[in-house]
Amino acid sequence: MSSKTKCVEEVNFNRTVGGNIKFLRNLSKLNQSKVGIVLDTTFQQIQKYEKGVNGLSSRKLKLLANKFNVSMDHIADPMMIAKYKEFNDEHNES
């Protein structure tokens, strides 16, 4: 297996994390360039993270968690967006 080949679990994990980053970024009304500043990288790299093409190091994941004021586990949770939407739906019905 070449070093560029990723297993299905890694691809799925990267897509989950990427989707959650995009969701949190949009929720925070930040563009990809501003998130890139936090990670000392380009907006193109943020695009790759959000699409799940590239994975983040644990250090960069921690920086993002701090920026969005969430835990690293929160960003890696495949149900994060659904939980957030359910939480808001419950509070909007009140």
C-alpha positions as CSV (number, residue, x, y, z in Angstrom):
1,M,0.0,0.0,0.0
2,S,1.4,3.4,-1.0
3,S,1.7,6.2,1.5
4,K,-0.9,8.1,-0.4
5,T,-3.6,5.4,-0.1
6,K,-6.0,6.0,2.7
7,C,-8.2,3.4,4.3
8,V,-12.0,3.8,4.2
9,E,-12.1,4.7,7.9
10,E,-9.5,7.5,7.5
11,V,-11.4,8.9,4.5
12,N,-14.7,8.9,6.4
13,F,-13.1,10.4,9.5
14,N,-11.6,13.2,7.4
15,R,-14.9,13.9,5.7
16,T,-16.7,14.0,9.1
17,V,-14.1,16.4,10.6
18,G,-14.1,18.5,7.4
19,G,-17.9,18.8,7.4
20,N,-17.9,19.8,11.0
21,I,-15.2,22.4,10.5
22,K,-17.2,23.9,7.6
23,F,-20.4,23.9,9.8
24,L,-18.6,25.6,12.7
25,R,-16.9,28.1,10.4
26,N,-20.2,29.1,8.8
27,L,-21.9,29.3,12.2
28,S,-19.1,31.6,13.3
29,K,-19.4,33.6,10.1
30,L,-15.8,33.2,9.2
31,N,-14.3,32.7,5.8
32,Q,-11.7,30.1,4.9
33,S,-9.0,32.7,4.9
34,K,-9.7,33.7,8.5
35,V,-9.6,30.0,9.6
36,G,-6.4,29.6,7.7
37,I,-4.8,32.4,9.8
38,V,-5.6,30.4,12.9
39,L,-3.8,27.4,11.5
40,D,-1.1,29.4,9.7
41,T,-2.1,28.0,6.4
42,T,-3.9,29.0,3.2
43,F,-7.6,29.1,2.4
44,Q,-6.9,26.4,-0.2
45,Q,-5.7,24.1,2.5
46,I,-8.9,24.8,4.6
47,Q,-10.9,23.8,1.5
48,K,-9.1,20.5,1.4
49,Y,-9.7,19.9,5.1
50,E,-13.4,20.8,4.7
51,K,-13.8,18.4,1.7
52,G,-12.0,15.6,3.6
53,V,-9.2,15.4,1.0
54,N,-6.6,16.1,3.7
55,G,-6.7,15.3,7.4
56,L,-5.6,17.6,10.2
57,S,-2.8,17.0,12.7
58,S,-3.9,16.8,16.3
59,R,-2.2,20.1,17.0
60,K,-4.3,21.8,14.2
61,L,-7.4,20.1,15.4
62,K,-6.8,21.5,18.9
63,L,-6.2,25.0,17.5
64,L,-9.6,24.8,15.7
65,A,-11.3,23.5,18.8
66,N,-10.0,26.4,20.8
67,K,-11.1,28.9,18.1
68,F,-14.6,27.5,17.9
69,N,-14.7,27.0,21.7
70,V,-15.6,23.3,21.5
71,S,-13.7,20.1,22.3
72,M,-11.7,18.1,19.8
73,D,-14.2,15.3,20.3
74,H,-17.0,17.6,19.3
75,I,-15.3,18.3,16.0
76,A,-14.7,14.6,15.4
77,D,-18.3,13.6,16.3
78,P,-20.2,12.2,13.2
79,M,-23.4,13.4,14.8
80,M,-22.3,16.9,15.7
81,I,-24.3,18.8,13.1
82,A,-27.4,16.7,13.8
83,K,-27.1,17.2,17.5
84,Y,-26.7,20.9,17.1
85,K,-29.8,21.1,14.8
86,E,-31.9,19.0,17.2
87,F,-30.7,21.2,20.2
88,N,-31.8,24.4,18.3
89,D,-35.1,22.9,17.1
90,E,-36.0,22.0,20.7
91,H,-35.1,25.6,21.9
92,N,-37.0,27.2,19.0
93,E,-40.2,25.3,19.8
94,S,-40.3,26.7,23.3
